[in-house]
Amino acid sequence: MDDLTALSAEALSRAIHAREVSCREVMAAYLARIERLNPHYNAIVSLRDADALLREADARDAQLARGESLGWMHGMPQAVKELANATGRPTTLGSPLMRHFVPTQDGLMVARMKAAGCIVIGKTNVPEFGLGSHTFNPVFGTTRNAWDASRSAGGSSGGAAVALALRLLPVADGSDFMGSLRNPAAWNHVFGLRPAQGRVPMWPAPEVWVSQLGTEGPMARTVTDLARLLQIQAGFDPRAPLSIATTDQFALGCGDNFSKSAPQPRIGWLGDLGGYLATEPGVLAVCEAALSRLQAAGCAVEPTAPGFSPASVWDAWLVWRQLLVASRIAPFMHSAASRAQVKPEAQWEYDSAQGLSGAAFLRASVERSAFYQHLLALFDRFEALALPAAQVWPFDAEQRWPTHIGAVQMDTYHRWMEVTIYASFAGLPALSMPAGFDTRGLPMGLQLIGRPQGEAALLALAARYEAASADLLARRPGVAH
């Protein structure tokens, strides 16, 4: 059974379609592993009844017997991030105020994955309202890091990353506003891709014009799996008017297909932005070791100064974030009793936005626009920009968030995640790759930020890295059970 869960999603899909393994056998293997490991790590929540899931797997087998396949995910178990709607499964947002909400319509990403043949088995855990890169909430509790169960899994796609790393799922979906696909991928030694703005449209959504900092996207254990899932999730939808059409075949440059004879890609290493970003010891060194692997794979790596004011970008980011987050929290702030059940960090976001004016928001948008134009100039020199995927190593799971990085005090609950804002604010794709481990065996990731709508080029770079890093990527977490 464990042999089946050890397969990449690409290999699993091929085996299912070749009838070398049945969908029932695949489902049984994953359910057995979930039963054994999930109680300790708490990655998957709202798990469906096993008998019902096996019956759905039988139906997928019957389709194959008739020569019918729904697509690449045919018969694959998939647990959906808890912030996304999946018919019949609760979408609680990790809040007791939403504990009993069960959607009657799939979100667009979920609908696309179902159309490609996946079987939704449950949800993956998140922080309350998806806020903060540490997955704990009063409804489902804390998700534990796959490599050290005493540590944070990251977030907000923490349950997805842990389920993926522990082989409780073949691939995982997530979403990313402030690093939520990148930070947990980094902390669990898997790949996470924040797509370009508009690549993976979100629906339903109460507002479709301004709320563009968050996006859904894929996580995977291999670059090919990452590309395959992105292909399923991506594409224009008229209900999301700023979504973009997808013509790229993302997997073409992955796996054994990437071109070794392509021109030497140049990567700009931004590091800690010239000392601006507080960073725990060892993070930069592990990321630089990962960059040396890219150099060995034929890439040129050049340390470069950011050339922009990170403090100004942060101030503008705060305005955008507080305005958008406050609109999500507002329905829960209608009474003192309801407000009392909302986490303090969400209350702070809401309260901070109450004094914002339209003029202040426009000034922040002008700053954002100038920042985007500056990054475009950097892409005249570089194929990608590199940064750590996180500023700190996975911290104690009992801690709400890091209050200090070394001697530097964090002035907000998310300041320690500042390294993730640049791709989000510019609407650019960013891919987090496993970079290595510290002396305690805790993982870290390297993020590559790509050109506008440049996911295909990022995936090709990641494929180079994957080919040069087989020893590192072969490492598997020991499991507590």
N, C-alpha and C positions, 0 to 999 in steps of 0.2 A: 504494500500500500504506500509506504514512504517513497518507493521508487517512482510512483506516479506523481506525487507532489513535488518531487525534486526536478521534474522536467521543466524546461522553459515553457512559456505559454505557446511559443511558436512550435516547439516539438510536440507539445500536447495536442495542439490543433491538428497537426499533421497525423498524429497517431489516431485521433478520433475519426478523422475523415478517411483514413486508410482502413478503418474498422479493425485496427490492431488492438484497440481497447474500447470498451463500451462507455457511454456517458454515465451509465449506472455505476460502473467500476470507478470512474473518476469521482463521481459525487460521493460514493462510499469512502473512498480514500481521503478526500478532504474533510468530510464530516468526522471521520475517526481521528484525524489529526487535530481538528478543532476541539473535539471532546477532550483530547488529552492535554492540549497546551493552553487553550484559550482561558480556562478558569484562572490560571496564574497570571496571564498577561493582559486579559480584558481588552483585546483588540476589536473583537466582533461582538456587537450587541444586537438585540431584537432578532436572534436567530430563529428561523422558521422550523417547523416540525420536520423531522428527518424523513418520515414516511412520505409526506407530501413532496419533498424535494426529490426523493428517489422515484416517485411516480412521474414527476416532470422529466427526470433524466430518462426514464423509460420511453416517454413520448418523443424525446429527441432521438433516441435510438431508432424508434419506429420511423421517424422521418428519414434518417439516413438509409434505412433498409429500403425505403421507397425511392432512393436516389435524390432526396431533398436535403439541402443544407441551407441554413439561414445565414451562414457566414463564418468568419474567422473564429468567433467566440462560441460556435455551436456546442452546446452542452457544458460549457465552462461555468463553474460556480463563481459568482461575483457578489461581494458585499459592497453596498453603495455607501459613500460617505454620508454621515447622519444629517448633514445640512441639506442634502438633495432629496427631492421627493421621489419615492418609489411606492407605487400603489400597494396598499395593504400593509405596509410597514410604517411604524410611527416615525414622524419627523419631529423630534422633541427639541432640537437645537441644544440638547443638554440642559434644558431649563425645566424646572418643575411646573412652570406656567404653561408649557407646551406638552406636558407628559402624555396627554391623551389624544393629541392631534394625529390622525391617520389620513394621509392624502388619498384622494380618489383619482388622481391623475399623475402619471409619471412626469418628472422633469425631462427636458429635451435630451440631455446627455444620457439619462437612464433609458429613455425610449430608443435612442440610437444603439445603445449597447444591447438592449433586448432584441432589437431588430437584427443584430448581428449574431444572435443565438445564445447569449448568456442566460443563466438561470440565477435570479436574484435570491440569495440565501439569507440575507439579513443586512445589517448596516455596520459601518465602522465608526468607532467612538471619536468624539471631538471635545474640545473645551466648550464651556457654556457660551452660547451664541457664536462659537468659532473664534472667540477673542483670546489672544495670547498663544504663544507657541509652547504650550504645555497642556496635554490632554487629560483634563479631569473635570468632572461636573457632578452636581448633586443627584442626578438621575441614575447614571450608570457607574460612577466612580472613576478611578484613575487607570489609565492605560500605561503599562510598564514597558520600558525599553527592551527590545529583543536581545540586546547584548549584555544588559545588566538590569535585572528587574527592580533594582533599587533606584533606578534613574528615570528621568523623564524621557518619554518617547518623542518629544517635540509636538508640534501641532501647526495648524489645527487638524491636518490630515494625519494625526499621530496613530490612530487605530489602523488606518490604511497602510501606513509604512510598516508597522509591527506585523500586521497580518501577512504582508508581502514577504518580509524578511524571515518569518517563521514558516513560510510555505503553507499558510492557511488559505491563500488565494493564489491563482496563477498570475494575475495582474491586479492592479488596484486603481481606482479613480480617486481623485481628490479635488481640492480647489485651493486657490492661492490669492490672497489679498496682500499680505505682508510676509511672504516667504512660506506659506502654509503647505506648498508642495515641495519646497526645497529644504527647509530646516529639518523636517522629520525624515526625509530621504537621507540627508547627511548623517543624521544620528542613528540610522538603522542600516546603513551600508547598502542602499539601493539607489536607483536612478529616479529622479523626479523632474518633470518638465512643466514649467509655467509657459503656456503658449502665448503667442503675440495677442495683443488686444484685439478681440473680435474673432479669433480663430475658432474658439469653442464657445458658441453663444449659449447664454443662460436663459432658460424660460421654464416656468413662469417667472416674471419679474415685475414688480409694481412700477418700476421706472426704468426706461431703456435708453435714455440719452446721456445722462451724466454719470450713472453708476458703472463706471468702466474700469475701476482699479482691481476688482476681483474677477477671477476667471476659473473655470473648471479645467481639468487636464489629467494627464496620465502619470502613473508610477509603475515601475517594472524592475525586474532583476537583470534584464538584458536590454541593450539598445534596440534590437529588433522588436522585442515585445513592446517597448515604449513607443516606437514608431507605429506599430500595428494598432495599438489602442488609440493613439492620437488620430489616425486615419478614420477610425470609427466615430470618434467624438466630434471631429471638425466639420465645418461646412456652413454655408450661408443658410439662414432661416429668416423669412420675411418678418416674423414677429420680433426679431432682434435686428433693427435696421442698421446698426453699426457692425454687424457680423460680416465676415468676408468669405468669399467663395474659395474653395480649396481645389487647386489643380495639381499640387505636388503629390507624388507618390512617395511618402516619407520613408518607407522601408527600403527604397531602391539603393540608397547610399549606406546601408547598415550591414551588419554581419560581415560576411565574406565579400560583399558587393562594393565596399567603399574603394575608391580609386587611390591606389598607392602612388600613381604617377601624376596626380593633380598638383597644381602649383602649391608651393609651400605656404600653408596658412600661417598668418601672423596673429599672435595673441598678445594683447596688452594686459600686463599684470598690474592691477591697481592696489593689491595688498591691503593695507589698513588705511589707505588714502593719506599717505604721508604722515602717519601717526595720529590722524584724527579719530579713527575708530578704536575705542578701547577693545582689546582682544586678549583672551587668556593665553598664557604661555603654551607654546607648542602648536597652536592653530596655524599660524603662518608657515611654520616649518613643514608641517604635514602637507599643506596645500602646495608649497614649493616643490616638495618631493613628487606630488602628482603632476605638476607642470613639467618636471624633468622627464616623466614618462611620455608626455606629449611631445617633448623635444626629441626623445628617442624614436617617436613615431613619425617624425618628419615635420613637426611644427616649429616655428620660430617664436620664442617667448621673449618679450621685451618689457622690463619694468617701466612703468610710465606714470607720470603725475596726473591726477584727475583733471586739473585745469578748471574746476568749478568750485564754488563755495559749498561744501557739504552742509554747513550750518544753515545757509539760506534755503537749500533744498529741503532740509529737515523741517524748517519752519513752514514752508509751503505745503509739505506733505501733511503736517499735523492739521492744517486747515481743511484740506481735502478729506483726510481720513475721518476727522471728527464730524464733519458734515454728513458724510455717507453713513458712518456707523450710527450716528444719532438718529438718522431716519429709520434705520432698522430697529433700534431700541425703543423708539417713541411709542409704539403700540402697547408696550409693557409698563409704561410710566404713568398711566392714567390715574392711578390711585396710590396712596401711601402703602396700602397692603400689598399691591402688586409690585411696587418699587422695592419693597423690602425683600422680595424674593429674587431680585436681580443682582448679579455679582457686582462688587464695588467698582471693578475696572470698567464695566459697561455703564454704570451710573456716571463715572467720571467722564467717559466719552460723551454721553448725552449732555451732561451739565456744561461741559466745556464748549459745546457747540451752540449753546443758547444765545450767546452774545455775538455770534458771527454775523456780519453784514454781507450783503451782496457785493459791496465794493471790496471787502477783505477777500472774499472768495475769488473775485476777478483778479485781484493782485496776485494771489497764490497761483492762479491759472497762468498768468503772464510769466511768473517765475518758472512754472512747470514747462511752459513752451520754450523758454530760453534754454532750460536744461536739456530738453529733447534735442534742440538744434545743436547744442554743444556735443552731445553724444554722437549725432550724425557725423560731425566733423572727425571725431575719433575713428569712426568706421571707414573713413577714407584711408586710414593707415592700417586698421586691424580687422581681421575677420570676426574676432570675438574679444570681449573684455572679461578678465578673470578676477574673481573675488572669492574669499571664503564663503561658504554657504551659511555659516554661523560664526558668531564672535566668541561663543563659549562652548565648552564641552557639555554633554548631557549632565544636568545637575540633579540633585536629590529630588526624587519624585514627591517628597512631602513638602517641598518648597513651592510657594506660589509662582515666584519668578525671581530672577537674580536681581538683588538690590544694588550690587556692586560688581564691577569687573576690575579686579585688583583694587587700586585705591580710588577708582573713579566711581562715584555714586550715580546710579541710574535715576533720572528725574521723572520718568514715566514707567509704566508697567511693561512697555514694549521697547524701550530705548536700547536694550541689549540686542534687539533684532534689527537695528538700523541698517546693517549691511544688505538687507534684502529689499530695501525700498527702491533702489535705483532702476531695476528692471520694471517693477510695478509702475512707478511714476512715469516712466517713459513709454509704457505700453509695449515693451520689447520682450521677446522670448528669452527665457533663461533656463538652463539645464544644470541640475545638480548631479555630480558624479561622485561615487565613493572615492575619497582621497587617501584614506589610511586610518591609523589608530594611534592613540597615545599609549603610554607605558601601562595603563590600567586596562587596555583593551577596549577603550571607548572610541566609537567611530566619529569621523569628520568628513565633510564633503567640500568639493570645489565647485563653485558655480561659474558657468560660462554664459555671458550675456551676448545675444546675437543681434544682427541687423534687423530692421523692421521686417516682419513676416519671414524671418530667416530660420525657421525651425529645421528645414531640410539641411542647411549648412551646419547647424549646431549638432544635429544627429550624426552627420558624417564625421564631425570632429570627435564626438563621443565614441563612434565606432573605431576610429584610430586609437583612442585611449583604451578602449576595451580590448583591442587586439594586443596592445602592449602591456596589459595589466592582468593577464590571466591568473597569475599567482595571487594578487591582491583580491580580485573579484571572486576567487574560488573559496575564500574564507566564509565559514558559516557560523552563526551564533550557536553556542552551547545552549541547551534549553533546560529550564527549571520546570519540573513536573512531579 
